[in-house]
Amino acid sequence: MAHVIANDLSLHYQVLETCAANTEGRDTKVGAKINFEKRSIEALKNISFELHEGARLALIGRNGGGKSTLLKVLSGILEPTGGHCEIDGKVSAIFNAGLGMRNDSTGLKNIQIRCMMGGLNKSQTQDVIESVIEFAELGSYINLPLRFYSSGMAMRLNFALSTAIPAQILLLDEWIGTGDVAFREKVATRMTSYVNQSNILILASHSMDILRKTCDLALWLEQGEVKAYGSMEEVADTYTAVMMSKK
Amino acid sequence: MNSVQKYKNAANDILEGIRKNNVWFAMSSEDLRSRYRRTAFGVLWLTATFSLFILAKSMVFGGIMAVPFKEYTLYMATSFLIWGFLSATVTDACTVWINSESWLCGINTPKSIFVFQVIFRNFVTMSYSGIALIAIFLLLRQGLTWHALMVIPALLLTLINAVWITLFLGVIATRYRDIVHVVRTGMGILFFVTPILWIPSTMSHKFQLFALYNPFAHALAIVRDPLVYGSSASISWLVCGSIAIIGWTVSFLLFAKFRTRIVFWF
């Protein structure tokens, strides 16, 4: 049974740049707290939650709230500086179209390399290739280097690829908004089927409509801390009300 | 995380990197493909460049050295080939993870994959120059003895050393960005104090000391001497072997300690 357990997660980014000390004292409305003494950014602070099969969690919050950082911790890319997380199940994550892709290599080569990284054998790789080409509708572009792709096309490839390789836990960061209407429909369908296979989905976004449609739980992050955690409806209502009042 | 687990994870990272050799095979060939894209000769440029360099150098220096032209050319060409590999690996080592940021920040993947990618890419590069070296050996009618087979374990030891050097410099140069400049400058100077263009036995005492106390001199000797002289000095094997053991120990500890910190240093 796939599950994700975050236990008191904290993460500090070290600021290695020398200019850091000169920026103290300004009014900071977005982003996590900067600790000038320790020269670090407290990107996540004491985050705890538990997700089991079929959970669909929305990460919401203002820019710099810690949504992407949390996803990176859950995907194993960043190791938390405090607390720990327990992940059971294969994780697939999409952060942005450029990450994990070679710009000078063809779409096909990129698919092959990612399959190799995932440890897939030849026939599994062939299946993934077919499925990605069909889903992303890239046709002959698949044999051209990524340099010739538009950002939307690169996103199509990345989404198709990350969801074609079987995984129990899917992490998506701000992927909505790119892609045309038709593709968004396909994405929605694929995500529904993903969730129906009782896998875990964690989605960070600012599009409340899509989050309400897709998710049942929500975690509201504000400056790296949990502001609210509960049912999608409740948290989204409060969040929207607070955001409107700040206008 | 306790420290035992850290070592286990680091060892797993390296083993998983070795197991996923198809990834770095593919990545290295894509590197070379994009480096030579839209050229008419592709990677054969490596062979051509190496041949022309050797030709020019043997013309210029061959005449003023106190050894026969043939010996000088073979000595210099072989040394230059191995130096090319070592020097490229040492410099690339400093940016091994910096250049792979888009992978390391996008996918949870073994960090050692990129170490092997750098080394394999430079090894393939060396092999293409090696074609020219074989041609030079044939052209100068150099006879080989059975001892020439020592070149195989010598290359193996060279690769083993290349891995720890890349791990070591990778970690410290990602954290301290001056290192890459120190290393580039250092390698430029080392080129002249390493016996590549000159042969120690024909030089003054001072140069012979350079050759004795410079580990790169021994790294070149274990590969070169079996081919050029049909012999190898045990001191060179001893130096390279000891360096491998000490280097691997230090680098592994360093890699284990900071492996998960690397992504925070980009």
Interface residues (C-beta under 8 A of the other chain):
Chain A: Y13 Q14 L16 K72 S75 G76 I77 L78 E79 V91 A93 F95 G98 L99 G100 M101 R102 D104 S105 K109 Q112 I113 R114 M116 M117 G119
Chain B: M1 K20 N22 V23 A26 M27 E30 R33 S34 R37 S102 W103 L104 C105 G106 I107 N108 T109 I113 R175 T260 R261 V263 F264 W265
